[in-house]
């Protein structure tokens, strides 16, 4: 289990996740991959597919895409 926004989230099983790379990737290997898993968004380094991944709620991911977190 891990702490997240004051909540405890279970470990997320990323086996079998459908990882996708941005269409804006340059192809030089310096990319991130994203997968929707269990109502969460997982992000990993494409060069280290077996390494760690960051996991966000959909709200956090939308805030990231907008360019910043909004505190409510």
C-alpha distances in whole Angstrom, upper triangle without the diagonal:
4,7,10,13,12,10,6,6,5,6,9,12,15,17,20,19,23,23,26,27,29,33,34,33,35,35,35,31,30,28,24,23,21,20,19,16,15,16,15,17,16,18,19,22,25,26,23,22,20,18,15,15,14,13,14,15,19,20,19,20,24,24,23,26,28,28,26,24,25,24,25
4,6,10,10,8,6,6,7,7,10,13,15,18,21,20,23,22,25,26,28,31,32,31,34,33,33,30,28,26,22,22,20,19,18,16,15,16,14,15,14,16,17,20,23,25,22,21,19,17,14,13,12,11,12,14,17,18,16,18,21,21,20,23,25,25,23,20,22,21,22
4,7,6,6,5,6,9,10,13,16,18,21,24,22,25,24,26,27,28,32,32,31,34,35,34,31,29,27,23,23,21,21,20,18,17,17,15,16,16,17,19,22,25,27,24,23,22,20,16,15,13,11,12,13,17,17,15,17,20,19,19,22,24,23,21,18,20,18,19
4,5,5,6,7,10,11,13,16,18,21,23,21,23,22,24,25,26,30,30,29,32,33,33,30,27,25,22,21,19,19,17,16,15,15,12,14,14,16,18,21,24,26,24,23,22,20,16,14,11,10,9,9,13,13,11,14,16,16,16,19,20,20,17,15,16,15,16
4,5,8,10,13,15,16,20,21,25,26,24,26,25,26,27,27,31,30,30,34,34,34,32,29,27,23,23,21,21,19,18,17,16,14,15,16,18,20,23,26,28,27,26,26,23,19,17,14,12,10,10,13,12,10,14,16,14,15,19,19,19,16,13,13,12,12
4,7,10,13,15,17,21,23,26,28,26,28,27,29,30,31,34,34,34,37,38,38,35,32,30,27,26,24,23,22,21,19,18,16,18,19,21,23,26,29,31,29,28,28,25,21,20,17,15,14,13,16,15,14,17,19,18,19,22,23,22,19,16,16,14,14
4,6,10,13,14,18,20,23,25,23,26,26,27,29,30,33,34,33,37,37,37,34,32,30,26,25,23,22,20,18,16,15,14,16,17,20,22,25,28,30,28,27,26,24,20,19,16,13,13,12,15,15,14,17,19,19,20,23,24,24,21,18,18,16,16
4,7,10,12,15,18,21,23,22,25,25,27,29,30,33,34,33,37,37,37,34,32,29,26,25,22,21,19,17,15,15,14,16,17,19,21,24,27,29,26,25,24,22,18,17,15,13,13,13,16,17,16,18,21,21,21,24,26,26,23,20,21,20,20
4,7,8,12,14,17,20,18,21,21,23,25,27,30,31,31,34,34,34,31,29,26,23,21,19,17,16,13,11,12,11,13,13,16,18,22,24,26,24,22,21,19,16,14,13,10,11,11,14,15,14,16,19,19,20,22,24,24,22,20,21,20,21
4,6,9,12,15,17,16,20,20,23,25,27,31,32,31,34,34,34,31,29,27,23,21,19,17,16,12,11,12,11,14,14,17,18,22,24,26,23,21,19,18,15,14,13,11,13,13,16,18,17,18,21,22,22,24,27,27,25,23,25,24,24
4,6,9,12,15,14,17,18,21,23,25,29,30,29,32,31,31,28,26,24,21,19,17,15,14,11,11,13,11,13,12,15,15,19,21,22,19,17,16,15,12,11,11,10,12,14,17,19,18,18,22,23,22,24,27,27,25,24,26,25,26
4,6,9,11,10,14,14,17,20,22,26,27,26,29,28,29,25,24,22,18,16,14,12,11,8,8,10,9,10,9,12,13,17,18,20,18,15,14,14,11,10,10,8,11,12,14,17,16,16,19,21,20,22,25,25,24,23,25,25,26
4,6,8,8,12,13,17,19,22,25,27,26,29,27,28,25,24,22,18,16,14,11,11,8,9,12,11,12,10,13,14,17,18,20,17,14,13,13,12,11,12,11,14,15,17,20,19,18,22,24,22,24,27,27,27,26,28,29,30
4,6,5,9,9,13,16,19,22,24,22,25,24,24,21,21,18,15,12,11,9,9,7,9,12,11,11,8,10,11,14,14,16,14,11,10,11,10,9,11,10,13,15,16,20,19,17,20,22,21,22,25,26,26,25,28,29,30
4,6,9,10,14,17,20,23,25,23,26,24,25,22,22,20,17,14,13,11,12,10,12,15,14,14,12,13,13,15,15,17,15,11,10,12,12,12,14,14,17,18,20,23,22,21,24,26,24,25,28,29,29,29,31,32,33
4,6,9,12,16,19,21,24,22,25,23,25,22,22,20,17,14,13,10,11,9,12,15,14,14,12,14,14,16,15,18,16,12,12,15,15,14,16,15,18,19,20,23,23,21,23,26,25,25,28,29,30,29,32,33,34
4,6,9,13,16,18,21,20,23,21,23,20,20,17,14,11,9,6,7,7,10,12,11,10,9,11,11,14,14,16,15,11,12,14,14,12,13,13,15,16,16,20,19,17,20,22,21,21,24,25,26,26,28,30,31
4,6,10,13,15,18,17,20,19,21,18,19,16,13,10,8,6,7,8,12,13,13,11,10,11,12,14,13,16,16,12,14,16,16,13,15,14,16,17,16,20,20,17,19,22,20,20,23,24,26,26,29,30,32
4,7,10,13,15,14,17,16,18,15,15,12,10,6,5,5,8,10,13,15,13,10,9,9,9,11,9,13,13,10,12,14,14,11,13,13,15,16,16,19,18,15,18,20,18,17,21,22,23,24,27,29,31
4,7,9,12,11,14,13,16,14,14,10,9,5,5,6,9,12,16,16,14,11,10,9,10,11,10,13,14,12,15,16,16,13,15,15,16,17,16,19,18,15,17,19,17,16,19,20,22,23,26,29,30
4,6,8,7,10,10,12,11,11,7,6,5,7,9,12,15,19,19,17,13,12,10,10,10,8,12,13,12,15,16,16,14,15,16,17,19,18,20,19,15,17,19,16,15,18,19,21,23,26,29,31
4,5,5,9,10,13,12,11,8,8,7,8,11,14,17,21,20,18,14,14,11,12,12,11,14,16,15,19,19,19,16,16,17,17,19,17,19,18,15,15,17,15,13,16,17,19,21,24,27,29
4,5,8,10,13,13,13,10,11,11,12,14,17,20,24,23,21,18,17,15,16,15,14,16,19,18,22,22,22,20,20,21,21,22,20,22,21,18,18,20,18,15,18,19,22,24,27,30,32
4,6,9,11,12,11,9,11,12,13,16,19,22,26,24,22,19,18,16,16,15,14,16,19,19,23,23,23,20,20,21,21,23,21,22,21,18,18,19,17,14,16,17,20,23,26,29,31
4,6,8,8,8,6,9,10,12,16,19,22,25,25,22,19,18,15,14,12,11,13,16,16,20,20,20,18,19,21,21,23,22,24,22,19,19,21,18,16,19,18,21,24,27,30,33
4,6,8,8,8,11,13,16,19,22,25,29,29,26,22,21,18,17,14,12,13,17,18,21,21,22,21,22,24,24,27,26,27,25,22,23,24,21,19,21,21,24,27,30,33,36
4,6,8,8,11,12,16,19,22,25,29,29,26,22,21,18,16,13,11,11,15,16,19,20,21,20,22,24,25,28,27,29,27,23,25,26,23,21,24,23,26,29,32,35,38
4,6,8,12,14,17,20,24,26,30,30,27,24,21,18,16,13,11,10,14,15,19,19,21,20,22,24,26,29,28,30,27,24,26,27,23,22,25,24,26,29,33,35,38
4,6,9,11,15,18,21,23,27,27,25,21,18,15,12,9,7,6,10,12,15,15,17,17,19,21,23,26,26,28,25,22,24,25,22,21,24,23,25,28,31,34,37
4,7,10,14,17,21,23,26,26,23,20,17,13,11,8,7,7,10,12,15,15,16,15,16,19,21,24,24,25,23,20,22,22,19,18,21,20,22,24,28,31,33
4,7,10,14,17,19,23,23,20,16,14,10,9,6,6,7,10,11,14,14,14,13,14,17,18,21,20,22,20,17,19,20,16,15,19,18,20,22,26,28,31
4,7,10,14,16,19,19,16,12,10,7,6,5,5,8,10,10,13,12,12,10,11,13,14,17,17,19,17,14,16,17,14,13,17,16,18,20,23,26,28
4,7,11,13,16,17,14,10,8,6,5,6,6,10,10,9,12,12,12,9,11,12,13,16,16,18,16,13,16,17,15,14,18,18,19,21,24,26,28
4,7,10,13,13,10,7,6,5,7,9,9,13,13,11,14,14,13,9,10,10,11,13,12,15,14,10,13,15,13,12,16,17,18,19,22,24,26
4,6,10,10,8,6,5,7,9,12,12,15,15,12,14,14,13,10,11,9,11,12,11,15,14,11,14,17,15,15,18,19,20,20,23,25,26
4,7,7,6,5,6,9,12,15,16,19,18,15,17,17,15,12,12,10,10,10,9,13,13,11,13,16,15,15,18,20,20,20,22,24,24
4,6,5,6,7,10,13,16,17,20,19,16,16,17,15,12,12,9,10,10,10,14,14,13,15,18,17,18,21,22,22,21,23,25,25
4,5,8,10,13,16,20,21,24,22,19,19,19,17,14,14,10,11,10,11,14,15,14,16,19,19,20,22,24,23,22,24,24,24
4,7,10,13,17,20,21,25,23,21,21,21,19,15,14,10,9,7,7,11,12,12,13,16,16,17,19,21,21,19,20,21,21
4,7,10,13,17,19,22,20,18,19,18,15,12,10,7,6,5,6,9,10,9,11,14,14,15,17,19,18,17,19,19,20
4,7,10,14,15,19,17,15,17,16,14,10,8,6,5,6,6,10,9,7,10,12,11,12,15,16,16,16,18,20,21
4,7,11,12,15,14,12,13,12,10,6,6,4,6,9,10,13,11,9,13,14,13,14,17,17,18,17,20,22,23
4,7,9,12,11,10,12,11,9,5,5,6,8,11,12,14,12,10,13,14,12,13,16,16,17,17,20,22,24
4,6,9,8,7,9,8,7,5,6,9,12,15,16,18,16,13,17,18,15,15,19,18,19,20,23,25,27
4,5,5,6,9,8,8,8,10,13,15,18,19,21,18,16,19,20,16,17,20,19,20,22,25,27,30
4,5,6,9,9,11,10,13,15,17,21,21,23,21,18,21,22,19,18,22,21,23,24,28,30,33
4,6,9,9,11,12,15,18,20,24,24,26,24,21,24,25,21,22,25,24,25,27,31,33,35
4,5,5,8,10,13,16,19,22,23,26,23,21,24,25,22,22,26,25,26,27,30,32,34
4,6,8,9,12,14,18,21,22,24,22,20,23,24,21,22,26,25,26,27,30,32,34
4,7,9,13,15,18,21,23,26,23,22,25,26,23,24,28,27,28,28,31,33,35
4,7,10,13,17,20,22,24,22,20,24,24,21,23,26,25,25,26,29,30,32
4,7,10,13,17,19,21,18,17,21,21,19,21,24,23,23,22,26,27,29
4,6,10,13,15,17,15,14,17,18,16,17,21,20,20,20,23,24,26
4,7,10,13,14,11,11,14,15,12,15,18,17,16,16,19,20,22
4,7,10,12,9,9,13,14,12,14,17,17,16,15,18,19,20
4,6,8,6,6,9,10,10,12,14,15,13,12,15,16,17
4,5,5,6,9,10,11,12,14,15,14,12,14,15,15
4,5,5,6,9,10,11,12,14,14,12,14,15,16
4,5,5,6,9,10,11,12,11,9,10,11,12
4,5,5,6,9,10,11,9,7,9,11,12
4,5,5,6,9,10,10,9,12,14,16
4,5,5,6,9,9,9,10,13,15
4,5,5,6,5,5,7,10,12
4,5,5,5,7,10,13,15
4,5,8,9,12,15,17
4,6,8,10,14,16
4,7,10,13,16
4,7,10,13
4,6,9
4,6
4
